[in-house]
């Protein structure tokens, strides 16, 4: 009897422990176990080449790597040697980048960099204050390095991969045994620097070890203009709401605006020209983790008339312009995905969602009202001439219908379109941005230029190469602008500057798209390998433009010969198909070498 009671008691206890459901109860198997401390990057990668670690001598290894490739956390860097000397050539006003690698079989404590001024033979210097030193953090990717089977859907790979990308400023760091840490060094050459060769050192120290790195920088007697004066039209689509979301501040509060200014400075310093604004709410069918809100509030008044609130639009545009992002304003979009529009019903206080296809009478009626009011507002602000109405990857029928309504309202409206090349759209668009691989030929671009129209191109979740994914070989980011120059494009576009996924600081994956497809900078106004390589290419574009202008008026036969070589070499970028990393790296380097030679030939002789 006692045994039976004991068994019944155990069963009751089991019911209480495992059978009873409490309010707010969750399935433990669906929630990750929280770690004891926050991990600023994941450490679940494994070593492929264990023999390489066994072959390493103990102690701290320090060497310069290439900025054109990636180096992995759990692997010994694949270097032909361990170079501790670095040299580069640049213009006054240019930023020069290098990548230092630190690795060890043992754990290293308090790894730090000690900077020194660079000096020339005359005692003139480039101050160490012009150096930026950033630790490169690893983020999660859904594709392996250099993957070329990328799609705009879910990754076919079941495993995940750690890729170095995110920058973070540091004082010192710890290096776990059998790991590698890249450190990115940028030198901004002041515009007033005297031409010549500058030398200096950087000391890399830990608790027990020290290595001295030797730097040699040849400053040519050429001046790169400020980014605000660059001609390259960079258009990285922005979403200001993500900054408020990630920092848990009220959108458009003073705190939000302070954070936005820091966030946008990277874009301005890379020569950003286009201000992304939204005239409709969530134009891309809610496909971002944080949707893009409307910067222009549509209100249907109690008497049926319409009014429009431009307060957020005005504040954001002015903020960008104050930072030097001031060449173009794009308002998205007359054709939102799904033709969905939202307005506030003043009578009920509710938001109303409607579907107005561009062919509908409702679309034409409303957009004539809105465009009249918008034109008046833009004229008052002095912004009309630099404003574009933006249409993105819409079907031809809807695109042409929307353009018809816009142009019938006023032929002075400018329109930009991002999508495949269509002959029917060519003369209708003031700015046409082709998807790489679905472009017109160079002759069409030249004809558009003669008509005063601009032409750019873009990459997104396709093509697989060239691209700016976290797993893309970094050289592709620089190669992009050489292609821009070769095709006579005016610039480059990408969605997006900052459409961050849920945990971008550690995990670059979007739910379905390739890792890094949606953003090029990180929270906190932090740059990364991908963004800096894109910026390097834009600088190359500017140097090419300036050198060609100077060479056009030169009578020096050597200059004419070098320009002929350069123009011939640019054709290489138009015929590239395979995107072998070594080949495109060599192609970019050859182009840079020719620019360096021309820079010397065309330099203003110092007094």
Secondary structure, DSSP 8 states (H G I E B T S, - for coil): -HHHHHHHHHHHHHIIIII---TT---GGGS----SS--SS------S-HHHHHTS-SS-EEEEE-TTS---TTS----SS---EEEEEEEET-EEEEEEEEEESS-EEEEEEEE--EE-TTS-EE-GGGEEEEEEEEEEESS-TT-----SSS-S-SS-EEEEEEEEE-S-EEE-TTEEEEEEEEEE--TT--SEEEEEEEEEE-SS-EEEEEEEEEEEEEE---GGG---EEEE---THHHHHHHT--TTSHHHHHHHHHHHHHHHHTTB-EEEEESSSSTTTT-SSS----SSEEEE-TTS-EEEE-HHHHHHHHHHHHTT--SEEEEE-SS-GGGEEEEEETTTTEEEEEE--TTSHHHHHHHHHHHHHHHHHHHHHT-GGGEEEEEES--HHHHHHHHHHHHHH-TT-EEEEEES--GGGGGG-SEEEEETTS---HHHHHHHHHTT-EEEEEESS--SSS---TTS-THHHHHHHHHHHHTT-SEEEES-SB---TTTTTB---SSS-TTTTBSSBTTTB-BHHHHHHHHHHHHHHHHHHHHHHHHT---HHHHHHHHHHHHHHHHHHS--S--HHHHHHHHHHHHHHHHHHHHHT-----
